[in-house]
């Protein structure tokens, strides 16, 4: 069963356990504007992680939810608006997760496990790529507004990780060479890279990568 920490990073249970066919054959459950907007975001996020920003259209979303394109345009006039909303929602999820982790009394090695777990969830969800990874792949073709949001999102995660690593080293629970900033870049690049490589290797590759990260970081 996913832990409480794992659910803090996801607003929608629908993206956790559905088969590929089920994901794109969902029907609208209520007629409320708020619920429709959330369903649009949920499906759009799923498509974004699976196909990339340039790999889906409003037609894909409307077909999955059995609604008209006009209903999507009502909430998100442009696809850029939808992309920004997805990034901001994911950023808010991460901030809630980070606040929970920072306020807890787990050893730093366990907190590092929980951070790695955020990426492992994508491996378990039909070998998806994380939001940062998929946006970075499409970065040169993204609208300028989305590029700015992507940079803000990624820098926020890197800053948290840098601060976390520095605090763990100060406590004597981490012992890594170089600066916390450089180590944050190395860990983030390793985790983002391996969840892409898992698509052509196996889930065991992810566990092996995390093992090496902990061997390199932990005292």
C-alpha positions as CSV (number, residue, x, y, z in Angstrom):
1,X,0.0,0.0,0.0
2,X,1.3,3.5,-0.8
3,X,2.4,5.5,2.3
4,X,0.8,8.7,3.5
5,X,3.8,10.5,2.1
6,X,3.2,9.1,-1.3
7,X,-0.4,10.3,-1.4
8,X,0.7,13.8,-0.5
9,X,2.5,14.1,-3.9
10,X,-0.6,13.2,-5.9
11,X,-4.0,14.9,-5.9
12,X,-5.6,12.2,-8.0
13,X,-5.9,8.5,-7.2
14,X,-7.0,7.8,-10.7
15,X,-3.4,8.1,-12.0
16,X,-2.1,5.5,-9.7
17,X,-3.8,2.2,-10.6
18,X,-5.6,2.5,-13.9
19,X,-4.7,0.5,-16.9
20,X,-3.8,2.4,-20.1
21,X,-7.2,1.7,-21.6
22,X,-9.1,2.8,-18.5
23,X,-7.1,6.0,-18.3
24,X,-8.4,7.2,-21.6
25,X,-11.9,6.0,-21.4
26,X,-13.0,7.7,-18.2
27,X,-16.4,9.4,-18.2
28,X,-17.4,12.6,-16.4
29,X,-18.8,11.8,-13.0
30,X,-20.4,15.2,-12.1
31,X,-21.5,18.3,-13.8
32,X,-19.8,20.7,-11.4
33,X,-17.4,23.2,-12.9
34,X,-14.8,22.5,-10.2
35,X,-14.9,18.7,-10.7
36,X,-14.7,19.0,-14.5
37,X,-11.7,21.3,-14.2
38,X,-10.0,18.8,-12.0
39,X,-10.8,15.9,-14.3
40,X,-9.3,17.9,-17.2
41,X,-6.2,18.5,-15.3
42,X,-5.9,14.9,-14.2
43,X,-6.2,13.5,-17.7
44,X,-4.0,16.2,-19.2
45,X,-1.3,15.5,-16.7
46,X,-1.5,11.8,-17.5
47,X,-1.2,12.5,-21.2
48,X,1.7,14.9,-20.6
49,X,3.7,12.3,-18.6
50,X,3.0,9.6,-21.1
51,X,3.4,11.5,-24.4
52,X,5.0,14.8,-23.7
53,X,3.6,18.3,-24.1
54,X,3.5,18.1,-27.9
55,X,2.1,14.6,-28.0
56,X,-1.5,15.4,-27.0
57,X,-4.3,17.8,-27.9
58,X,-7.6,18.9,-26.4
59,X,-9.3,16.3,-28.6
60,X,-7.5,13.6,-26.6
61,X,-8.8,15.0,-23.4
62,X,-12.4,15.6,-24.5
63,X,-12.5,12.0,-25.9
64,X,-11.3,10.6,-22.6
65,X,-13.8,12.5,-20.5
66,X,-16.7,12.4,-23.1
67,X,-17.0,16.2,-23.1
68,X,-16.7,18.8,-25.8
69,X,-13.6,20.8,-26.6
70,X,-15.5,23.9,-25.6
71,X,-15.7,22.7,-22.1
72,X,-11.9,22.5,-21.9
73,X,-11.5,25.9,-23.5
74,X,-13.9,27.3,-20.8
75,X,-11.4,26.4,-18.1
76,X,-8.2,26.7,-20.1
77,X,-8.6,29.0,-23.2
78,X,-5.1,28.0,-24.5
79,X,-3.1,24.8,-24.1
80,X,-0.4,27.0,-22.5
81,X,-2.8,27.8,-19.7
82,X,-3.4,24.1,-19.2
83,X,0.3,23.4,-19.1
84,X,1.0,26.2,-16.6
85,X,-1.8,24.9,-14.4
86,X,-0.4,21.3,-14.4
87,X,3.1,22.6,-13.4
88,X,1.8,24.8,-10.7
89,X,-0.4,22.0,-9.3
90,X,2.5,19.7,-9.2
91,X,4.7,22.3,-7.6
92,X,2.2,22.8,-4.9
93,X,2.1,19.0,-4.3
94,X,5.8,18.9,-3.9
95,X,5.8,21.8,-1.5
96,X,3.2,20.0,0.7
97,X,5.3,16.9,0.6
98,X,8.5,18.9,1.4
99,X,6.8,20.7,4.4
100,X,5.7,17.3,5.7
101,X,9.2,15.8,5.4
102,X,10.9,18.8,6.9
103,X,8.6,18.8,9.9
104,X,9.1,15.1,10.6
105,X,11.8,13.5,12.7
106,X,12.9,10.7,10.4
107,X,16.6,10.1,10.0
108,X,18.0,11.9,7.0
109,X,18.7,8.6,5.2
110,X,15.0,7.7,5.5
111,X,14.0,11.2,4.2
112,X,16.3,10.5,1.2
113,X,14.5,7.2,0.7
114,X,11.2,9.1,0.6
115,X,12.6,11.6,-2.0
116,X,13.7,8.7,-4.2
117,X,10.3,7.2,-3.7
118,X,8.7,10.1,-5.5
119,X,10.6,9.1,-8.6
120,X,10.0,5.4,-8.1
121,X,6.2,6.0,-8.3
122,X,6.6,7.0,-11.9
123,X,8.4,3.6,-12.6
124,X,5.5,1.8,-10.9
125,X,2.9,3.9,-12.9
126,X,3.5,2.1,-16.2
127,X,7.0,3.5,-16.7
128,X,6.1,7.2,-16.9
129,X,8.6,10.0,-17.0
130,X,8.4,12.6,-14.2
131,X,7.1,16.0,-15.0
132,X,10.5,17.7,-14.9
133,X,11.9,15.1,-17.2
134,X,9.2,15.3,-19.8
135,X,9.2,19.1,-19.8
136,X,13.0,19.3,-20.1
137,X,12.8,16.9,-23.0
138,X,10.4,19.2,-24.8
139,X,11.9,22.4,-23.5
140,X,13.1,23.9,-26.8
141,X,9.7,23.6,-28.3
142,X,7.7,24.8,-25.3
143,X,6.0,28.3,-25.3
144,X,8.0,30.9,-23.4
145,X,5.5,31.0,-20.5
146,X,5.9,27.2,-20.0
147,X,9.6,27.4,-20.2
148,X,9.6,29.9,-17.4
149,X,7.3,27.8,-15.3
150,X,9.4,24.7,-16.0
151,X,12.6,26.5,-14.8
152,X,10.8,27.7,-11.7
153,X,9.5,24.2,-10.9
154,X,12.8,22.4,-11.4
155,X,14.8,25.1,-9.5
156,X,12.4,24.8,-6.6
157,X,13.0,21.1,-6.2
158,X,16.8,21.5,-6.6
159,X,16.9,24.2,-4.0
160,X,15.0,22.0,-1.5
161,X,17.3,19.1,-2.2
162,X,20.4,21.3,-1.8
163,X,19.2,22.6,1.6
164,X,18.2,19.1,2.7
165,X,21.6,17.6,1.8
166,X,23.5,20.5,3.5
167,X,21.4,20.0,6.7
168,X,22.1,16.3,6.6
169,X,25.8,16.8,6.2
170,X,25.8,19.3,9.0
171,X,24.1,16.7,11.2
172,X,26.8,14.2,10.4
173,X,24.3,11.8,8.7
174,X,25.5,12.6,5.2
175,X,29.2,12.5,4.0
176,X,29.6,13.3,0.4
177,X,32.4,15.2,-1.5
178,X,31.9,18.6,-3.0
179,X,29.0,21.0,-2.3
180,X,25.4,20.2,-1.5
181,X,24.4,22.1,-4.7
182,X,26.6,19.9,-6.9
183,X,25.3,16.8,-5.1
184,X,21.7,17.9,-5.6
185,X,22.3,18.2,-9.3
186,X,23.9,14.7,-9.4
187,X,21.1,13.0,-7.5
188,X,18.4,14.7,-9.5
189,X,20.0,13.9,-12.8
190,X,20.5,10.3,-11.8
191,X,16.9,9.8,-10.7
192,X,15.4,11.6,-13.8
193,X,17.7,9.6,-16.1
194,X,17.1,6.2,-14.6
195,X,13.3,6.5,-14.8
196,X,13.7,7.0,-18.6
197,X,16.2,4.1,-18.9
198,X,13.8,1.8,-17.0
199,X,11.6,1.9,-20.1
200,X,14.2,-0.1,-22.0
201,X,15.8,-2.0,-19.1
202,X,13.9,-3.1,-16.0
203,X,12.6,-1.6,-12.7
204,X,15.6,-3.3,-11.0
205,X,17.7,-0.6,-12.6
206,X,16.0,2.1,-10.5
207,X,16.7,0.2,-7.3
208,X,20.3,-0.2,-8.2
209,X,20.7,3.5,-8.9
210,X,19.2,4.5,-5.6
211,X,21.5,2.0,-3.8
212,X,24.5,3.7,-5.4
213,X,23.2,7.2,-4.6
214,X,22.8,6.3,-0.9
215,X,26.2,4.6,-0.8
216,X,27.8,7.8,-2.1
217,X,25.8,10.2,0.1
218,X,25.2,8.5,3.4
219,X,27.9,8.5,6.2
